[in-house]
Amino acid sequence: MSLFILRRILTLVATLIAASLIIFLVLDALPGNAAQMLMGVDASPDAVRALTVKLGLDQPLTYRYLLWIKGMMVGELGNSYVYGTPVAGLIAERLVLTVPLAIMSMLITVVLALAAGIYTAANHNKLGDVGVMSLTQVGIALPNFWFAILLILLFAVKLQWLSAGGFAGWDDGIWPGIRSLLLPSISLAVVQAAILARVTRSAVLEVLREDFVRTARAKGLGKREVLWRHVLRNAMIPVMTVMGLQFANLLAGTIVIENVFYLPGLGRLIFQSIANRDLIVVRNCVMLLAAMVVTVNFVVDVLYAFIDPRIKVANL
């Protein structure tokens, strides 16, 4: 197990290095000049050149990359070109919203998907199975931003149960903050839950056809006991795989949803920084999202060995 984890850690580090190279090179290759953008089109060439030197954009590409890597290792991410404040502070302020939003969305996704997937598998080819699978097909086809607008029209405009946008913060307690994130998290979760429900159904149906399930039923175990004690655990490998991939989709979806609900999160910060060509903020935000996705997939890989004892660790 120790060797397996060590190999996964080395893979994680190599993936992060590759991601950092791609992010840095792609953003550096974008047309335009950050200094020119900040100074405006009427700025003199000397002023633009002076700002370029001040921002360190005149340094060689390799030097700037290594300087960025060194800064990430010690927590020095530099200062924003636009805001003039440390990038680490800007990101920390926005993570207070984005991380709870992603966690809430993932929890809603898992609860809805597992409930729907297990129910449809247990009632295979019955009316409930057909009805729920039809709803998941509709959920997959729904763009999350369009569904978010429908939720706003229903719960904020017509029923006036929740706010249409903005974030109440955590200073007044947990409930106001959760209430502000409820509609955005549902918007993000519905599409992901529809996908995961279909995967869960397929995985459970496949395990239900195994010989050990028939043996358990022949020994007198009830259908519910077999389903929850034996089938579900053995069906979790493909489900966990999709959950790891869906976390990446949730993080990417926050960029759109935070703008729909006017939430001051990491996604909105990335959107604003791209518009302002504040590439140092974009670079660090995208790298953080990549690191979160890689870390989650690392955790999923490690959990494989604990979820299904049939899996040989050496083959993972």
Secondary structure, DSSP 8 states (H G I E B T S, - for coil): -HHHHHHHHHHHHHHHHHHHHHHHHHHHTSSS-HHHHHH-TT--HHHHHHHHHHHTTTS-HHHHHHHHHHHHHHT---B-TTT-SBHHHHHHHHHHHHHHHHHHHHHHHHHHHHHHHHHHHHTTTSHHHHHHHHHHHHHHHS-HHHHHHHHIIIIIIIS--S-SS----STT-HHHHHHHHHHHHHHHHHHHHHHHHHHHHHHHHHHHTSHHHHHHHHTT--HHHHIIIIIHHHTHHHHHHHHHHHHHHHHHHHHHHHHHTT--SHHHHHHHHHHTT-HHHHHHHHHHHHHHHHHHHHHHHHHHHHH-TTS-GGG-
